[in-house]
Amino acid sequence: QAIVDVADRAAGYGMPGVVVDGMDVVAVYEAAGEAIDRARKGEGPTLLECKTYRFYDHVGVRGMGLTYRTDEELEEWKAKDAIQSFEKVLLKQKVMSQKKIDQVYDEVNADIEKAISFAETSPYPAPEDLLTDVYNQGATA
């Protein structure tokens, strides 16, 4: 019989497994907090299975025209987007203003642009360096 939730496998390793809505930032935070508390008490690890949805295709870009999911499915999950949902929580609870959220977006976008610029202007590695730090060479004596 197939296991639907990976978290169910945790029992075989002597630990609890918890399924969490990975699209709910607060639920993930709370479940992680409980797992951390459990570990700090010396009660061992917890397997958290955070169920989410990948908006992009397997190759990491949109619009590849792959047919393994419908446009309707994608739109249904976009309505549950974790970031947008959490923004609503922050605004409703008056944790952040829309102005502050916009400022955070601007700062993050600026960081992304800097990273892209750095990547585009950086030299390619020398061929002899391509495998540096890729494989573990084992413990040294």
MITI-534907 format. One line per field, with one value per atom (N, C-alpha, C): x, y, z; residue number from 1. Coordinates in Angstrom, 2 decimals, m for minus. Each point is the difference from the previous one (the first is absolute). Example, Ala and Ser with C-alpha at 12.3 -4.5 7.8 and 13.67 -1.06 7.14 Angstrom:
2
px [13.19  m0.89  0.90  m0.35  0.82  m0.77]
py [m5.69  1.19  1.20  1.05  1.19  1.09]
pz [7.80  0.00  0.00  m0.72  0.06  0.73]
k [1  1  1  2  2  2]
//
This chain:
141
px [0.84  m0.84  0.89  m0.32  0.79  m0.24  1.04  m0.11  m0.28  m1.09  m0.39  0.86  0.21  0.77  1.36  1.04  1.37  0.15  m0.71  0.08  m0.34  m0.82  m0.35  1.22  1.00  1.21  0.85  m0.22  0.80  m0.09  m1.15  m0.19  1.01  0.34  0.97  1.40  0.22  1.29  m0.08  m1.12  m0.15  m0.21  m0.60  m0.27  m1.39  m0.57  m1.30  0.15  m1.03  m0.08  m1.23  0.16  m1.09  m0.19  m1.25  m0.34  m0.48  0.57  m0.32  m0.35  m0.94  m0.30  1.18  0.85  1.20  m0.29  m1.24  m0.38  m0.46  m0.01  m0.43  1.22  0.56  1.22  m0.15  m1.13  m0.21  m0.05  m0.67  m0.07  1.38  0.81  1.36  0.82  m0.12  0.73  m0.35  m1.30  m0.44  0.48  m0.12  0.44  1.50  0.74  1.46  0.35  m0.72  0.24  m0.22  m1.07  m0.26  1.10  0.46  1.07  1.30  0.28  1.21  m0.08  m1.15  m0.18  0.20  m0.57  0.13  1.47  0.72  1.43  0.80  m0.30  0.74  m0.24  m1.15  m0.30  0.67  0.73  0.67  m0.91  m1.12  m0.97  0.22  1.09  0.35  m0.59  0.26  m0.43  m1.48  m0.49  m1.36  0.10  m0.72  m0.04  m1.19  0.27  m1.06  m0.17  m1.19  m0.32  m0.86  0.59  m0.70  m0.51  m1.29  m0.60  m0.12  0.69  0.00  m0.29  0.12  m0.22  1.10  0.56  1.06  m0.66  0.12  m0.64  0.71  1.31  0.76  0.12  0.30  0.23  1.28  0.24  1.17  1.31  0.08  1.25  0.17  m0.98  0.16  m0.46  m0.64  m0.52  m1.47  m0.70  m1.42  m0.17  m1.18  m0.40  0.67  0.39  0.64  m1.05  m1.27  m1.05  m0.14  0.46  m0.09  m1.45  m0.42  m1.42  m0.33  0.91  m0.28  m0.91  m0.33  m0.98  m0.71  m1.21  m0.81  0.21  m0.40  0.05  m0.93  m1.13  m0.95  0.63  0.72  0.67  1.01  0.78  1.00  m0.65  m1.08  m0.70  m0.60  m0.51  m0.57  1.08  1.19  1.08  0.59  0.01  0.49  m0.85  m1.28  m0.89  0.37  0.77  0.44  1.46  0.58  1.41  0.37  1.04  0.40  0.38  0.70  0.45  m1.18  m0.86  m1.16  m0.93  m0.19  m0.85  0.59  1.32  0.63  m0.03  0.11  m0.14  m1.35  m1.05  m1.34  m0.06  0.65  0.05  0.72  1.15  0.78  m0.79  m0.72  m0.81  m1.19  m0.69  m1.19  0.35  1.14  0.40  0.82  0.13  0.72  1.45  0.60  1.42  0.85  m0.47  0.69  m1.03  0.43  m0.85  0.30  m0.89  0.25  1.27  0.24  1.22  1.24  0.00  1.15  0.16  m1.11  0.07  0.60  m0.44  0.55  1.49  0.41  1.41  0.81  m0.54  0.68  0.15  m1.06  0.08  1.09  0.04  1.01  1.41  0.21  1.32  0.39  m0.95  0.28  0.29  m0.80  0.24  1.35  0.41  1.32  1.10  m0.17  0.98  0.07  m1.15  m0.03  0.72  m0.27  0.66  1.52  0.45  1.44  0.59  m0.70  0.48  0.07  m1.01  0.00  1.14  0.19  1.09  1.35  0.18  1.24  0.24  m1.05  0.14  0.34  m0.65  0.22  1.37  0.56  1.29  1.18  m0.28  1.09  0.61  1.30  0.63  m0.41  0.01  m0.24  1.18  m0.23  1.12  0.92  1.24  0.95  m0.44  0.18  m0.42  0.53  1.21  0.57  m0.67  m0.79  m0.68  m1.46  m0.47  m1.41  m0.46  0.86  m0.39  0.45  0.60  0.44  m1.20  0.11  m1.04  m1.32  0.04  m1.21  m0.16  1.10  m0.03  0.71  m0.54  0.62  1.21  1.13  1.22  0.18  m0.94  0.09  0.71  m0.05  0.63  1.51  0.65  1.46  0.46  1.13  0.51  0.66]
py [m1.18  1.18  1.25  0.93  1.22  0.91  0.68  0.98  1.36  0.61  1.30  1.10  m0.05  1.03  m0.54  0.66  m0.39  0.01  0.89  0.10  m1.32  m0.83  m1.30  m0.92  0.23  m0.83  0.29  1.13  0.40  m1.02  m0.62  m0.97  m1.14  m0.38  m1.06  0.37  1.28  0.48  0.47  m0.31  0.33  1.47  0.70  1.42  0.35  1.08  0.42  0.65  m0.16  0.67  0.89  1.20  0.98  0.53  0.00  0.58  1.42  0.95  1.42  0.58  0.93  0.74  0.94  m0.38  0.79  1.33  0.24  1.28  0.97  m0.46  0.82  0.29  1.19  0.38  m0.16  0.40  m0.07  m1.46  m0.86  m1.43  m0.64  0.34  m0.54  0.51  1.28  0.59  m0.71  m0.21  m0.65  m1.45  m0.75  m1.39  m0.10  0.91  0.00  0.34  0.93  0.36  m1.18  m0.76  m1.19  m1.04  m0.19  m0.96  0.43  1.29  0.53  m0.18  0.32  m0.19  m1.46  m0.89  m1.43  m0.41  0.47  m0.34  0.58  1.23  0.63  m0.68  m0.65  m0.75  m1.38  m0.29  m1.29  m1.12  0.36  m1.01  m0.43  0.45  m0.46  0.84  m0.44  0.75  m0.21  0.87  m0.09  0.17  m0.82  0.17  0.90  1.15  0.90  m0.17  m0.34  m0.07  1.21  0.97  1.24  m0.12  m0.19  m0.20  1.35  0.10  1.24  m0.31  1.02  m0.14  0.75  m0.61  0.61  0.72  1.32  0.78  m0.12  m0.18  m0.08  m1.44  m0.16  m1.34  m0.56  m1.28  m0.68  0.71  0.60  0.63  1.40  0.48  1.26  1.24  m0.19  1.16  m0.24  1.07  m0.09  m0.20  m0.48  0.00  m1.03  m1.11  m1.04  m0.80  0.24  m0.69  m1.47  m0.35  m1.39  m0.29  m1.23  m0.32  m0.80  m0.06  m0.81  0.71  1.24  0.70  1.03  0.33  0.92  1.44  0.92  1.42  0.27  m0.71  0.16  m0.43  m1.12  m0.47  1.04  0.53  1.00  1.24  0.46  1.18  m0.26  m1.21  m0.36  0.09  m0.49  0.04  1.39  0.79  1.38  0.79  m0.33  0.68  m0.33  m1.07  m0.41  0.37  0.84  0.35  0.42  m0.62  0.21  1.45  0.62  1.38  0.95  m0.11  0.89  m0.23  m1.27  m0.30  0.59  m0.11  0.52  1.52  0.62  1.47  0.42  m0.74  0.33  m0.12  m1.03  m0.18  1.18  0.37  1.12  1.30  0.23  1.22  m0.04  m1.14  m0.12  0.17  m0.57  0.09  1.26  0.85  1.27  m0.18  m1.10  m0.25  0.85  0.16  0.81  0.79  1.16  0.79  m0.40  0.37  m0.28  0.71  1.19  0.73  m0.79  m0.59  m0.79  m1.26  m0.66  m1.19  0.38  1.11  0.46  0.29  0.57  0.29  m1.31  m1.02  m1.30  m0.56  0.06  m0.47  0.74  1.33  0.79  m0.41  m0.23  m0.41  m1.38  m0.92  m1.36  0.04  0.75  0.11  0.63  0.98  0.61  m1.03  m0.81  m1.05  m1.01  m0.36  m0.94  0.59  1.25  0.66  0.04  0.28  0.00  m1.39  m1.02  m1.38  m0.38  0.39  m0.30  0.73  1.26  0.78  m0.62  m0.41  m0.64  m1.27  m0.81  m1.25  0.26  0.99  0.28  0.61  0.72  0.65  m0.80  m1.08  m0.82  m0.87  m0.22  m0.89  m1.45  m0.77  m1.44  m0.61  m1.07  m0.65  m0.67  m0.15  m0.72  m1.46  m0.65  m1.40  m0.90  0.24  m0.87  0.22  1.07  0.27  m0.48  m0.54  m0.35  m1.03  m0.89  m1.03  0.31  1.17  0.38  0.08  m0.65  m0.01  m0.61  m0.82  m0.67  m1.35  m0.72  m1.33  0.00  m0.74  m0.17  m0.91  0.45  m0.80  m0.93  m0.01  m0.87  0.71  m0.63  0.57  m0.06  1.01  m0.01  m0.44  m0.68  m0.52  1.08]
pz [0.00  0.00  0.00  m0.87  m0.12  1.20  0.40  1.08  m0.64  0.43  m0.54  0.59  1.31  0.68  0.39  m0.44  0.36  1.52  0.67  1.46  0.68  m0.65  0.58  0.14  m0.79  0.06  1.25  0.62  1.16  1.12  0.18  1.08  m0.12  m1.22  m0.21  0.46  0.23  0.48  1.45  0.64  1.41  0.30  m0.93  0.22  m0.50  0.50  m0.51  m1.38  m0.79  m1.29  0.00  m0.49  0.01  m1.41  m0.47  m1.29  0.25  m0.76  0.17  m1.37  m0.02  m1.22  m0.25  m0.93  m0.29  m0.66  m0.37  m0.58  1.08  1.25  1.14  0.87  m0.15  0.70  1.51  0.54  1.44  0.45  m0.75  0.36  m0.02  m0.99  m0.08  1.18  0.31  1.13  1.30  0.21  1.24  0.07  m1.10  m0.01  0.20  m0.63  0.18  1.45  0.58  1.41  0.92  m0.24  0.81  m0.18  m1.24  m0.26  0.67  m0.04  0.64  1.51  0.58  1.45  0.38  m0.78  0.27  m0.03  m1.00  m0.12  1.16  0.38  1.11  1.34  0.13  1.22  m0.02  m1.06  m0.10  m0.47  m0.60  m0.44  m1.44  m0.61  m1.34  m1.12  m1.22  m1.17  m0.32  m0.86  m0.53  m1.50  m0.74  m1.45  m0.34  m0.58  m0.44  m1.50  m0.42  m1.42  m0.32  m0.65  m0.33  m1.44  m0.15  m1.32  m0.71  m1.12  m0.77  m1.46  m0.82  m1.44  m0.72  m1.00  m0.79  m1.18  m0.04  m1.06  m1.34  0.04  m1.24  m0.46  m1.28  m0.53  0.59  m0.22  0.58  m0.33  m1.16  m0.41  0.57  0.75  0.71  m0.74  m1.14  m0.73  m0.32  m0.22  m0.35  m1.49  m0.35  m1.39  m0.88  0.56  m0.81  m0.79  0.27  m0.73  0.38  1.18  0.44  0.41  m0.21  0.15  1.26  0.96  1.17  1.00  m0.25  0.83  m0.86  0.41  m0.79  0.47  m0.85  0.37  1.19  0.04  1.09  1.33  m0.03  1.22  0.48  m0.91  0.35  0.60  m0.61  0.51  1.39  0.20  1.31  1.08  m0.31  0.99  0.16  m1.07  0.13  0.98  0.08  0.94  1.44  0.20  1.34  0.25  m0.85  0.11  1.42  0.53  1.39  0.29  m0.92  0.24  0.01  m1.00  m0.04  1.19  0.37  1.16  1.28  0.15  1.21  0.02  m1.16  m0.06  0.59  m0.38  0.51  1.51  0.55  1.45  0.65  m0.56  0.55  m0.02  m1.08  m0.11  0.96  0.03  0.86  1.47  0.41  1.40  0.28  m1.01  0.12  0.45  m0.45  0.27  m0.93  m1.24  m1.00  m0.79  m0.47  m0.88  m1.44  m0.91  m1.42  m0.46  0.54  m0.35  0.39  1.20  0.46  m0.84  m0.33  m0.87  m1.34  m0.57  m1.28  0.12  1.13  0.24  0.04  0.65  0.06  m1.41  m0.79  m1.39  m0.77  0.16  m0.69  0.41  1.31  0.49  m0.53  0.02  m0.50  m1.50  m0.75  m1.44  m0.30  0.80  m0.18  0.26  1.05  0.30  m1.14  m0.55  m1.12  m1.21  m0.29  m1.14  0.18  1.24  0.27  m0.23  0.45  m0.16  m1.47  m0.77  m1.43  m0.68  0.33  m0.58  0.33  1.26  0.41  m0.80  m0.15  m0.74  m1.47  m0.58  m1.42  m0.28  0.97  m0.23  0.54  0.72  0.56  m1.09  0.10  m0.99  0.24  m1.07  0.14  0.74  0.74  0.69  m1.02  0.41  m0.85  m0.08  m1.12  m0.14  1.11  0.45  1.04  1.37  0.14  1.26  0.03  m1.10  m0.09  1.03  0.41  0.96  1.42  0.22  1.34  0.93  1.15  1.04  m0.45  m1.04  m0.46  0.68  0.12  0.60  1.34  0.94  1.31  m0.17  0.46  m0.12  1.18  0.92  1.17  1.14  1.15  1.19  m0.12  0.54  0.03  1.38  0.02  1.29  0.80]
k [1  1  1  2  2  2  3  3  3  4  4  4  5  5  5  6  6  6  7  7  7  8  8  8  9  9  9  10  10  10  11  11  11  12  12  12  13  13  13  14  14  14  15  15  15  16  16  16  17  17  17  18  18  18  19  19  19  20  20  20  21  21  21  22  22  22  23  23  23  24  24  24  25  25  25  26  26  26  27  27  27  28  28  28  29  29  29  30  30  30  31  31  31  32  32  32  33  33  33  34  34  34  35  35  35  36  36  36  37  37  37  38  38  38  39  39  39  40  40  40  41  41  41  42  42  42  43  43  43  44  44  44  45  45  45  46  46  46  47  47  47  48  48  48  49  49  49  50  50  50  51  51  51  52  52  52  53  53  53  54  54  54  55  55  55  56  56  56  57  57  57  58  58  58  59  59  59  60  60  60  61  61  61  62  62  62  63  63  63  64  64  64  65  65  65  66  66  66  67  67  67  68  68  68  69  69  69  70  70  70  71  71  71  72  72  72  73  73  73  74  74  74  75  75  75  76  76  76  77  77  77  78  78  78  79  79  79  80  80  80  81  81  81  82  82  82  83  83  83  84  84  84  85  85  85  86  86  86  87  87  87  88  88  88  89  89  89  90  90  90  91  91  91  92  92  92  93  93  93  94  94  94  95  95  95  96  96  96  97  97  97  98  98  98  99  99  99  100  100  100  101  101  101  102  102  102  103  103  103  104  104  104  105  105  105  106  106  106  107  107  107  108  108  108  109  109  109  110  110  110  111  111  111  112  112  112  113  113  113  114  114  114  115  115  115  116  116  116  117  117  117  118  118  118  119  119  119  120  120  120  121  121  121  122  122  122  123  123  123  124  124  124  125  125  125  126  126  126  127  127  127  128  128  128  129  129  129  130  130  130  131  131  131  132  132  132  133  133  133  134  134  134  135  135  135  136  136  136  137  137  137  138  138  138  139  139  139  140  140  140  141  141  141]
//
